[in-house]
Amino acid sequence: MKCRFIKPIFQNKENGYCIFVYHTEDDSVPAQARSQYYKGSGYQFTAIGNNLPDTDSIEIDMQGKWIKSNYGLQLQVDTYEEILPQTKEGIMGYLSSGMVKGIGPKTARLIVDRFGTRTFDILDNYPDSLLEIKGITQKKLDTILLSYRSSHAMRDLAAYLTPFNVTPKKIQKIYEHFGNNALDTVKSQPFMLCQISGFGFLTVDEIAKANKCRLNDPMRIEGCIHYCMELEMQEGHLYADKQLFQKKVYEQLNHGYQNEVVSEVEVYQELYRMVKEHILYYEDNALYTARLYGYECGAAKKLATLLVQETIVSNKLEALIAEAQRELGILLSAKQVEGVRKAFTHLVSIITGGPGTGKTTVQKVLLYINEKLGGKNVLLTAPTGRASRRMAESTGHPDAITMHSALGLTNDEDCEAVEEMLDADFIIGDEFTMSDMRLSYEFFSHIKEGTRLVLVGDVNQLPSVGPGNVFRELVMCGVIPVTVLDMVFRQAENSRIAINAYRMQENNATLDYGTGFELIHADTAEEAADKVEKLYREAIAEYGVDQVQVLTPFRKRGEASVDALNARLWEIVNPMEEGKQEMKAGKRSYREGDRIIHNKNKNQISNGDVGYMTDIYQDEEGVQLARLQFSDGRSVNYTSDELDMIEHAYATTVHKSQGSEYPVVILPWLPMFYKMLRRNILYTAVTRAKVRVAIVGNKKAIYMAIHNTESDKRNTRLGERVIREYNRLTTDKKIAV
């Protein structure tokens, strides 16, 4: 049945389910399904399905069955096809509808005026002819063709996968991973989907069954192995215990079946093959992916090479330490002096300490002494944009950058690092707790011999989001000089924040509550959300929006999650007003003046950068854009599709807050967060605050967190490898002498 979109009734952006009204001239529409409110020619009816077309620029050929519902007779859509328009007016409408990126109303008019009804033939077979159109460059043509071709491939993919409850976001991931061959790949090799982060094995299994895949097919077993290994990595592990992992894969493959469909032998055989072909690596009962094995071994070897280098210690060091204190107007503690000495008597050293223990002060002294000793090429770096900019502000060194930028890693996952070594003779890596195994490997691999390296961080904070526990492993391995700062300077000596942070690390849940560290009782998420909202109103009135941050462990679950709290606080801080522009992006909406956080490393903006949406406007092609302004004058202009890289920043996760400081932190902390009630998460959250912490929850949840350190353990052997490589190189040097 041929029809055209009229309006939406309901749409779920998460799973793609929608209820839309369409118009048709087809008399086959049952009388009960025809809208009684529509009096024009033809008929209007309601259709239900997943990812149905929502543009009136094209005609649709729909197939499905009529079903009864509480709202009358509706068409349940099974499949549909787009019917490209054949008239000049129809082609104009299609091209200018926004369905083809790079073409707005003006360009659409120029194209149709030039090619008329041959436009689609030109796009399909003679695309270079579009370069004749004024304003279409080769770069713009590439964008147009990519959008035009991918839109068809995406729709075919969506039509096939939506019955399996695959969300539009995951369909987009599949397309990005496999390109225009995505549908063929999904049908012929469905278990390749397990390579994509976020894909549940059971979903893939259902797709495979629909394609008559044998239950003990080696592809199915390999797909399950990839999936289970991804689960290990999501838990922060670099490797899996072989016996436990094999059992886990076996149980997953046979889950839901009365009889065994895959034997333990078949699982073992597939694991053996994958190890033999170096897809996995096996070592002392540990199974690694080839990639993570390479990162861990490579980082250990490079770090050991740096450690065994000899350095010349200046006889002016002690005098320069005294001079630095006089010139900078500071007085170092004994531990801080120890950290400075170790940094200049060894080429690799570590400084760790809690909040306010003077890590930044030590960095200032290191930079002062390095300059006095003739050092020129200095690199200050940190894993996130916010941490690197805070480093620049606090040290007075304006050129601090992210590790990603220093290494040329412009994207989160796929980008390869530059080949050149880092052009630096002295490197300070701040907030190194956040550096995962991959980033650390690239970092160490790009440090040239003779470079002085100082790693700085708080070993008690959360480990990296990505797999590995690099900073803790290096602190604990025993072959790297480590200084532990334990005297608090930032807050007053009797600051409840500092006192309670120390008590948490001592496994003491008897915290000191009062001014600066409050506990506001709440038992449920709803109650906590109401109290967080009240506290937030009061705090921003006193301190300002930029000085107050709501942190929470969960992103989506419940009223005290990031998403739910952002929706509440957004209306407080930036309510809709006459004349204020608003822009929709998926299930979210944004307004001029919104405080936002970037979620990816892209366009010179780093993951975790906080900024503002300063303007919403239309470009000369009529495309709606949002201008985002970040610190240091950095700004980007995003279309609605690109806004999936941001979210509101009134509330954020504790993990996202690492490397940041705020005068005031408001923290919902409830027993319902049981999976996240861990000491390092609570510690990280409260130590983000400089002046005041307000915990909204109850003591039971706090006790549970402080006494829970089990989840801090991650499967990694980096420390062992560093020791082994260091001892080997040291022995080789002695033999050589």
VOGU-3710 file (C-alpha; in Angstrom, 3 decimals, decimal comma):
1> mkcrfikpif> 0,000/0,000/0,000  1,431/3,363/-1,071  1,201/6,098/1,557  2,850/9,252/2,912  3,738/10,327/6,479  1,390/12,833/8,156  2,278/13,133/11,853  3,643/11,228/14,860  1,439/10,050/17,735  4,154/8,320/19,758
11> qnkengycif> 7,846/7,585/19,271  10,356/5,812/21,546  13,840/6,946/20,540  15,442/4,200/22,608  13,960/1,152/20,860  12,595/2,730/17,667  8,952/1,800/18,345  6,531/4,340/16,924  2,894/5,068/16,181  2,485/7,322/13,147
21> vyhteddsvp> -0,411/8,608/11,021  -0,155/8,131/7,240  -2,275/9,171/4,246  -3,166/6,945/1,285  -5,468/6,886/-1,719  -5,704/3,080/-1,491  -9,294/1,846/-1,061  -8,081/-1,369/0,608  -7,833/0,422/3,966  -10,579/-1,155/6,145
31> aqarsqyykg> -13,406/1,180/7,097  -12,669/0,678/10,824  -9,055/1,854/10,270  -9,965/5,099/8,491  -9,713/8,237/10,616  -13,178/9,658/11,244  -11,691/13,125/11,805  -10,113/13,349/8,358  -12,495/14,795/5,711  -10,151/15,259/2,734
41> sgyqftaign> -9,498/13,028/-0,263  -8,147/9,554/0,356  -7,796/8,120/3,850  -5,727/8,589/6,979  -4,802/5,592/9,129  -2,533/4,703/12,031  0,528/2,463/11,587  2,669/0,873/14,291  6,169/-0,533/13,928  9,857/0,148/14,432
51> nlpdtdsiei> 11,830/2,958/12,791  9,002/3,881/10,426  9,637/6,783/7,981  8,803/10,170/9,505  9,197/12,462/6,501  6,527/13,507/4,041  9,153/14,094/1,360  8,888/10,544/0,028  6,136/8,061/-0,682  6,244/4,715/1,126
61> dmqgkwiksn> 5,117/1,262/-0,003  4,048/-0,444/3,268  3,298/-4,094/3,880  1,765/-5,465/7,076  -1,394/-6,703/8,735  -4,343/-4,927/10,326  -4,677/-5,578/14,062  -7,203/-4,522/16,677  -6,075/-2,371/19,609  -7,631/-0,182/22,300
71> yglqlqvdty> -7,383/2,648/19,778  -9,089/0,854/16,886  -7,748/-0,943/13,842  -4,058/-0,222/13,111  -1,579/-1,394/10,489  1,239/-3,405/12,055  4,050/-2,815/9,562  6,251/-5,758/8,614  8,254/-4,163/5,781  8,323/-0,957/3,786
81> eeilpqtkeg> 10,168/0,521/0,813  10,819/4,110/-0,138  9,480/5,314/-3,476  11,759/8,041/-4,726  9,878/11,019/-6,204  9,843/11,402/-9,988  8,772/15,047/-10,391  11,015/18,087/-10,026  8,953/19,327/-7,067  9,139/15,910/-5,378
91> imgylssgmv> 12,883/15,626/-5,907  13,322/19,159/-4,550  11,347/18,250/-1,437  13,345/15,056/-0,904  16,761/16,680/-1,266  15,918/19,691/0,913  14,236/17,631/3,666  17,483/17,054/5,550  17,593/13,358/4,631  20,739/13,943/2,560
101> kgigpktarl> 23,476/15,680/4,550  25,264/18,467/2,729  22,198/19,520/0,740  19,954/22,301/1,963  17,095/24,083/0,141  19,372/26,373/-1,903  21,670/23,618/-3,116  18,682/21,357/-3,796  17,189/24,032/-6,058  20,467/24,404/-7,991
111> ivdrfgtrtf> 20,760/20,627/-8,461  17,181/20,164/-9,674  17,395/23,211/-11,941  20,494/21,668/-13,534  19,521/17,982/-13,756  15,743/17,938/-13,407  14,146/14,481/-13,208  17,549/12,880/-13,948  18,817/13,930/-10,486  18,670/10,460/-8,888
121> dildnypdsl> 20,274/8,895/-11,964  23,081/11,454/-11,598  23,493/10,653/-7,888  23,568/6,914/-8,580  25,692/6,775/-11,727  27,369/10,110/-12,479  27,941/11,757/-9,066  30,973/13,793/-10,206  28,564/15,842/-12,331  27,422/17,514/-9,097
131> leikgitqkk> 30,770/19,310/-8,995  29,338/21,535/-11,732  26,968/22,992/-9,133  28,142/26,193/-7,485  29,174/25,600/-3,879  29,671/21,814/-4,168  33,329/21,009/-3,562  34,845/17,543/-3,616  34,683/17,435/0,186  31,022/18,415/0,173
141> ldtillsyrs> 30,269/15,893/-2,585  31,837/13,134/-0,483  29,516/14,088/2,388  26,466/14,123/0,089  27,226/10,716/-1,437  28,011/9,102/1,894  24,690/10,302/3,302  22,679/9,425/0,179  24,058/5,905/-0,102  24,109/5,132/3,588
151> shamrdlaay> 20,509/6,206/4,131  19,295/3,341/1,929  21,664/0,826/3,482  20,652/1,978/6,961  16,940/1,612/6,213  17,412/-1,909/4,828  19,446/-2,811/7,903  16,855/-1,331/10,255  14,010/-3,144/8,506  15,815/-6,452/8,997
161> ltpfnvtpkk> 16,978/-5,946/12,602  14,106/-4,174/14,347  12,102/-7,422/14,792  15,027/-8,576/16,953  14,614/-5,490/19,202  17,897/-3,980/18,046  17,752/-0,275/18,911  18,374/2,470/16,328  21,579/3,433/18,127  22,932/-0,098/17,824
171> iqkiyehfgn> 21,852/-0,298/14,184  23,893/2,857/13,624  26,868/1,185/15,340  26,555/-1,845/13,061  26,456/0,338/9,988  29,464/2,355/11,107  31,391/-0,865/11,768  30,556/-2,775/8,561  29,552/0,014/6,156  27,313/-0,633/3,168
181> naldtvksqp> 27,925/-4,398/3,477  26,370/-4,418/6,946  23,186/-6,268/5,987  25,021/-9,003/4,081  27,452/-9,401/6,989  24,650/-9,640/9,550  22,901/-12,324/7,503  25,940/-14,413/6,567  28,144/-13,909/9,651  25,852/-12,725/12,462
191> fmlcqisgfg> 28,359/-13,474/15,214  30,634/-10,789/13,836  28,273/-8,485/15,750  29,925/-9,630/18,978  32,954/-7,565/17,972  30,868/-4,425/18,510  30,786/-3,059/22,035  27,378/-3,245/23,684  26,006/-6,225/21,782  24,448/-8,891/23,948
201> fltvdeiaka> 25,178/-12,421/22,834  21,550/-13,488/23,213  20,413/-10,866/20,695  23,020/-12,005/18,191  22,063/-15,607/18,855  18,458/-14,867/17,898  19,584/-13,322/14,620  21,794/-16,345/13,939  18,919/-18,742/14,585  16,786/-16,812/12,102
211> nkcrlndpmr> 19,535/-17,463/9,561  19,614/-21,197/10,419  23,048/-21,051/12,021  24,042/-24,361/13,662  24,112/-24,084/17,457  27,581/-25,652/17,628  28,875/-23,728/14,623  32,452/-22,571/15,365  31,361/-19,037/14,401  28,788/-19,121/17,191
221> iegcihycme> 31,356/-20,339/19,699  33,904/-17,724/18,608  31,239/-15,032/18,782  30,414/-16,041/22,341  34,116/-15,987/23,262  34,460/-12,430/21,908  31,348/-11,397/23,807  32,494/-12,924/27,116  35,931/-11,355/26,707  34,259/-7,988/26,146
231> lemqeghlya> 32,410/-8,473/29,450  35,755/-9,051/31,182  37,150/-5,857/29,670  34,075/-3,887/30,753  34,877/-4,982/34,299  38,358/-3,487/33,855  40,218/-6,787/33,436  43,078/-7,240/31,006  42,819/-11,028/31,110  40,439/-13,787/32,171
241> dkqlfqkkvy> 41,212/-16,869/34,270  41,226/-19,645/31,672  39,212/-22,244/33,607  36,598/-19,779/34,807  36,372/-18,187/31,376  35,915/-21,506/29,577  33,096/-22,399/31,982  31,498/-18,991/31,457  31,512/-19,420/27,658  30,140/-22,975/27,921
251> eqlnhgyqne> 27,262/-21,866/30,162  26,439/-18,919/27,924  26,305/-21,096/24,799  23,964/-23,594/26,456  21,815/-21,061/28,291  18,095/-21,616/27,718  18,426/-25,089/26,219  17,199/-28,236/27,968  19,996/-30,346/26,540  23,634/-29,538/25,902
261> vvsevevyqe> 23,990/-27,988/22,432  27,703/-27,166/22,683  30,156/-29,400/24,532  33,053/-28,319/26,730  35,383/-29,991/24,231  34,039/-27,818/21,419  34,586/-24,701/23,521  38,133/-25,828/24,331  38,855/-26,569/20,659  37,740/-23,101/19,603
271> lyrmvkehil> 39,773/-21,448/22,355  42,781/-23,531/21,297  42,350/-22,446/17,669  42,044/-18,790/18,619  45,197/-18,994/20,745  47,067/-20,825/17,969  46,069/-18,113/15,488  47,033/-15,373/17,995  43,501/-14,020/18,252  43,896/-14,743/21,972
281> yyednalyta> 47,045/-15,197/24,039  47,418/-17,790/26,792  49,978/-17,443/29,559  50,030/-19,077/33,000  46,287/-19,800/33,064  45,469/-16,284/31,794  43,635/-15,568/28,523  44,203/-12,183/26,873  42,964/-10,657/23,655  45,935/-10,152/21,342
291> rlygyecgaa> 45,506/-6,390/21,576  45,543/-6,155/25,386  48,391/-8,668/25,667  50,433/-6,499/23,347  49,644/-3,365/25,325  50,592/-4,873/28,692  53,808/-6,535/27,502  54,831/-3,558/25,387  54,249/-1,040/28,182  56,222/-3,138/30,685
301> kklatllvqe> 59,218/-3,491/28,349  59,317/0,187/27,477  58,922/1,307/31,079  61,677/-1,065/32,222  63,951/0,371/29,521  63,315/3,856/30,855  63,881/2,722/34,454  67,353/1,262/33,939  68,722/4,430/32,373  71,340/6,274/34,355
311> tivsnkleal> 70,954/9,950/35,140  73,404/12,638/36,149  72,400/14,275/39,436  73,198/17,980/39,627  75,268/19,089/42,608  73,051/22,198/42,691  69,883/20,210/43,463  69,634/20,945/47,198  70,376/24,626/46,653  67,759/24,801/43,921
321> iaeaqrelgi> 65,142/23,172/46,168  65,753/25,909/48,750  65,794/28,607/46,053  62,510/27,388/44,546  60,770/27,664/47,918  62,027/31,227/48,413  61,153/32,400/44,905  57,739/30,699/44,806  56,863/31,717/48,345  56,145/28,193/49,587
331> llsakqvegv> 57,372/25,848/52,300  57,637/22,207/51,280  56,964/19,361/53,694  59,574/16,637/54,112  57,584/14,335/51,830  57,323/17,003/49,124  61,082/17,553/49,241  61,510/13,773/48,950  59,341/13,763/45,831  61,402/16,544/44,237
341> rkafthlvsi> 64,676/14,748/45,034  63,482/11,464/43,561  62,323/13,234/40,401  65,832/14,609/39,795  67,841/11,591/40,929  65,866/9,099/38,787  64,574/9,395/35,234  61,256/7,809/36,220  59,413/8,499/39,491  55,898/8,627/40,930
351> itggpgtgkt> 54,202/11,091/43,275  50,902/10,064/44,828  48,670/11,596/47,469  45,114/12,481/48,332  43,343/15,764/47,617  45,057/18,863/48,938  48,319/17,089/49,802  50,384/19,400/47,605  50,875/17,460/44,368  50,484/20,642/42,325
361> tvqkvllyin> 52,942/22,509/44,534  55,544/19,828/43,874  54,936/20,164/40,145  55,583/23,914/40,334  58,905/23,252/42,089  59,843/20,576/39,535  59,208/23,001/36,676  61,203/25,761/38,394  64,233/23,522/39,020  64,085/21,982/35,549
371> eklggknvll> 64,225/25,463/34,017  67,163/26,457/36,218  69,001/23,296/35,116  68,611/24,333/31,488  65,629/22,159/30,605  63,641/23,488/27,654  61,306/20,917/26,111  58,688/20,363/28,805  55,455/18,423/28,302  52,645/18,664/30,842
381> taptgrasrr> 49,870/16,224/30,114  46,851/14,462/31,600  44,324/11,901/30,327  41,382/14,336/29,994  40,849/17,853/28,742  39,589/19,175/32,057  42,545/17,678/33,945  45,074/19,114/31,483  43,504/22,586/31,622  43,368/22,502/35,405
391> maestghpda> 47,025/21,483/35,318  47,813/24,501/33,114  45,942/26,860/35,439  47,427/25,529/38,663  51,060/25,299/37,484  51,047/28,487/35,402  52,313/26,447/32,421  49,873/27,333/29,599  50,779/24,503/27,231  49,442/21,496/29,169
401> itmhsalglt> 47,579/19,162/26,809  45,799/15,828/26,884  47,719/12,615/26,359  45,466/11,936/23,377  46,488/15,212/21,743  50,165/14,657/22,450  49,988/11,221/20,818  47,730/12,213/17,931  44,882/10,024/19,188  42,061/12,216/17,943
411> ndedceavee> 39,306/9,623/18,421  38,411/7,355/21,316  39,055/3,913/19,812  40,094/3,504/16,199  42,729/6,167/15,672  46,406/5,173/15,627  49,052/7,191/17,431  51,611/9,237/15,532  54,925/7,547/14,729  57,129/10,359/16,026
421> mldadfiigd> 58,445/10,253/19,594  57,274/12,938/22,016  59,407/16,043/21,629  60,132/16,506/25,321  63,047/16,119/27,725  60,892/16,466/30,837  57,347/15,061/31,083  54,843/15,286/33,923  51,801/13,025/33,582  49,116/14,274/35,976
431> eftmsdmrls> 45,941/12,427/37,092  47,559/9,255/35,808  45,038/7,141/37,707  42,687/7,714/34,766  45,078/6,322/32,147  44,040/2,848/30,960  46,321/0,182/29,511  46,019/1,220/25,867  46,671/4,919/26,523  49,554/4,122/28,894
441> yeffshikeg> 51,160/1,798/26,347  51,044/4,467/23,635  52,345/7,067/26,098  55,332/5,054/27,320  56,144/3,859/23,791  56,545/7,442/22,595  58,968/8,603/25,309  62,523/8,847/24,014  65,538/7,717/26,009  66,939/10,291/28,396
451> trlvlvgdvn> 63,574/11,934/29,031  62,709/12,592/32,671  59,228/11,259/33,514  57,162/12,021/36,629  53,752/10,380/37,046  51,325/12,058/39,456  47,981/10,866/40,815  45,908/9,633/43,734  46,259/5,857/43,978  43,053/5,624/46,053
461> qlpsvgpgnv> 40,837/7,117/43,359  38,833/5,148/40,830  40,938/3,297/38,269  40,546/4,050/34,588  37,237/3,489/32,808  39,069/1,332/30,252  40,733/-1,983/31,156  43,799/-2,020/33,391  44,862/-0,575/36,725  48,044/1,024/35,510
471> frelvmcgvi> 48,822/3,632/38,161  48,219/1,284/41,114  50,301/-1,452/39,469  53,216/0,945/38,977  52,981/2,324/42,503  52,933/-1,166/44,019  55,547/-2,895/41,829  58,466/-1,697/43,960  61,000/-0,887/41,241  59,823/2,670/40,568
481> pvtvldmvfr> 60,713/5,396/43,108  57,434/6,453/44,783  56,687/9,373/47,094  53,459/9,299/49,108  52,266/12,773/50,146  50,188/12,567/53,324  49,936/16,121/54,699  46,823/18,100/53,712  47,355/21,696/52,550  44,427/22,529/50,267
491> qaensriain> 41,646/22,577/52,840  42,011/23,729/56,405  43,867/21,166/58,492  40,663/20,239/60,297  38,569/20,178/57,081  35,927/17,493/57,335  36,476/16,621/53,659  40,144/15,805/54,255  39,486/14,082/57,585  36,728/11,894/56,177
501> ayrmqennat> 38,695/11,035/53,046  41,496/9,793/55,281  39,052/7,804/57,435  37,589/6,110/54,372  41,020/4,858/53,363  41,526/3,570/56,913  38,297/1,523/56,553  36,680/3,748/59,168  33,000/4,458/58,439  32,543/6,737/61,452
511> ldygtgfeli> 32,652/9,966/59,500  32,551/13,471/60,939  29,395/15,246/59,757  28,772/18,959/60,079  29,670/22,184/58,289  31,440/21,357/55,024  30,469/17,681/55,097  26,734/17,149/55,495  24,480/14,102/55,423  20,891/14,828/54,404
521> hadtaeeaad> 18,797/11,739/55,100  16,886/10,065/52,274  15,777/6,461/51,786  14,383/6,410/48,243  15,511/7,753/44,895  12,431/9,985/44,664  13,074/11,473/48,111  16,770/11,955/47,286  15,968/13,658/43,971  13,628/16,143/45,691
531> kveklyreai> 16,300/17,001/48,273  19,067/17,225/45,676  16,920/19,702/43,736  16,365/21,858/46,839  20,075/21,800/47,755  21,032/22,620/44,192  18,760/25,668/44,066  20,284/26,983/47,290  23,879/26,230/46,279  23,770/27,858/42,827
541> aeygvdqvqv> 22,137/30,922/44,366  25,143/31,225/46,678  28,024/29,951/44,519  26,855/30,074/40,872  26,123/27,278/38,394  29,762/26,639/37,450  30,751/26,124/41,075  28,213/23,427/41,974  28,210/19,874/40,652  25,768/17,050/41,270
551> ltpfrkrgea> 27,507/13,659/41,081  25,794/10,279/41,060  26,934/6,682/40,462  24,235/5,723/37,939  23,631/7,187/34,499  20,093/5,940/33,807  18,551/3,995/36,677  15,974/5,775/38,824  15,140/9,331/39,807  18,595/9,888/41,305
561> svdalnarlw> 20,435/9,039/38,062  22,309/11,454/35,808  19,584/11,522/33,153  16,697/12,066/35,576  18,497/14,720/37,639  19,699/16,584/34,549  16,094/16,810/33,342  15,064/18,357/36,693  18,005/20,723/37,091  17,845/21,845/33,460
571> eivnpmeegk> 14,441/23,398/34,049  15,763/25,188/37,134  18,884/26,643/35,529  17,713/27,275/31,983  13,904/27,209/31,660  12,187/27,857/28,353  11,523/31,539/27,710  10,039/33,489/24,828  12,629/34,047/22,135  15,027/31,381/23,449
581> qemkagkrsy> 15,928/28,879/20,739  15,558/25,128/21,368  16,965/22,189/19,396  15,987/18,528/19,467  18,608/15,786/19,204  17,223/12,278/19,507  15,379/11,965/22,793  17,034/15,086/24,252  16,363/18,776/23,773  18,791/21,652/24,236
591> regdriihnk> 18,406/25,403/24,667  20,611/28,400/24,251  22,517/28,859/27,499  22,645/25,155/28,417  25,654/23,882/30,353  26,896/20,777/28,534  29,639/18,132/28,742  31,395/16,542/25,767  31,529/12,718/25,738  34,127/12,009/23,043
601> nknqisngdv> 37,566/13,137/21,942  36,834/14,943/18,696  37,265/18,283/16,926  39,923/19,420/19,427  37,353/18,971/22,193  38,187/16,338/24,802  36,033/13,780/26,523  34,864/15,431/29,741  35,174/19,054/28,603  32,402/21,250/30,003
611> gymtdiyqde> 31,064/24,236/28,099  27,924/26,090/27,067  25,548/26,032/24,122  25,785/29,704/23,275  23,688/29,838/20,114  21,182/27,851/18,041  20,824/29,077/14,459  20,360/28,078/10,820  23,180/28,259/8,291  22,726/29,604/4,766
621> egvqlarlqf> 21,481/26,171/3,645  18,777/26,228/6,291  20,436/23,517/8,400  19,961/23,966/12,154  23,226/24,187/14,085  24,249/24,608/17,726  27,342/26,581/18,681  29,190/25,106/21,657  31,707/27,261/23,500  34,451/25,739/25,664
631> sdgrsvnyts> 37,351/27,236/27,610  40,313/28,896/25,876  37,998/30,170/23,145  37,484/26,720/21,625  34,153/26,354/19,868  32,412/23,946/17,500  29,188/24,045/15,499  27,180/20,809/15,583  24,167/19,532/13,686  21,482/17,647/15,615
641> deldmiehay> 23,090/14,328/14,617  26,401/15,383/16,159  24,793/16,371/19,452  24,975/12,729/20,564  28,524/13,693/21,599  27,203/15,918/24,389  24,745/15,875/27,277  23,650/18,299/29,977  26,255/18,841/32,676  24,235/19,856/35,738
651> attvhksqgs> 24,580/16,275/36,970  27,236/13,812/35,857  28,669/10,455/36,903  31,392/10,108/39,493  33,580/8,486/36,828  33,218/11,543/34,595  34,223/13,854/37,438  37,750/12,467/37,761  40,372/15,136/37,250  37,937/17,892/38,239
661> eypvvilpwl> 37,419/20,064/41,302  34,306/21,935/42,401  33,699/24,143/45,423  30,430/22,286/46,102  29,522/18,649/45,400  26,018/17,248/45,947  25,979/13,446/45,996  22,934/11,155/46,174  24,116/7,944/47,878  21,517/5,231/48,450
671> pmfykmlrrn> 21,347/1,479/49,109  19,708/1,086/45,671  23,130/1,915/44,197  24,418/-1,374/45,649  26,465/-2,278/42,540  28,281/1,046/42,814  28,638/1,223/46,597  32,417/0,994/46,582  35,002/2,836/48,599  36,907/4,239/45,630
681> ilytavtrak> 33,731/5,636/44,038  32,632/7,357/47,265  36,183/8,576/47,927  36,516/9,966/44,395  33,157/11,742/44,652  33,740/13,500/47,977  37,325/14,461/47,148  36,153/16,409/44,078  34,887/19,065/46,521  37,055/21,885/47,842
691> vrvaivgnkk> 34,615/23,595/50,224  31,461/21,584/50,792  30,072/18,066/50,297  26,364/17,323/50,728  25,568/13,590/50,707  21,871/12,870/50,199  21,168/9,344/51,406  21,792/7,309/54,515  24,589/5,919/56,648  23,880/2,328/55,662
701> aiymaihnte> 24,871/3,062/52,060  27,979/4,906/53,245  29,022/2,001/55,497  28,510/-0,468/52,636  30,730/1,575/50,340  33,589/2,190/52,770  33,881/-1,503/53,629  33,654/-2,662/49,994  37,024/-2,862/48,209  36,509/-6,167/46,382
711> sdkrntrlge> 35,678/-4,612/43,044  38,949/-2,655/43,100  40,747/-5,839/42,028  41,404/-6,127/38,319  43,084/-8,929/36,416  46,358/-7,414/35,295  50,024/-8,445/35,460  51,592/-5,143/34,503  53,449/-4,796/37,810  54,850/-8,345/37,557
721> rvireynrlt> 55,974/-7,720/33,988  57,702/-4,451/34,891  59,603/-6,200/37,697  60,571/-9,102/35,434  61,737/-6,843/32,596  63,569/-4,537/34,997  65,430/-7,435/36,633  66,324/-8,883/33,218  67,722/-5,591/31,951  69,594/-4,936/35,207
731> tdkkiav> 71,181/-8,404/35,046  72,135/-7,907/31,387  73,823/-4,612/32,264  75,842/-6,251/35,056  76,940/-9,061/32,730  77,929/-6,538/30,071  80,111/-4,707/32,600
//
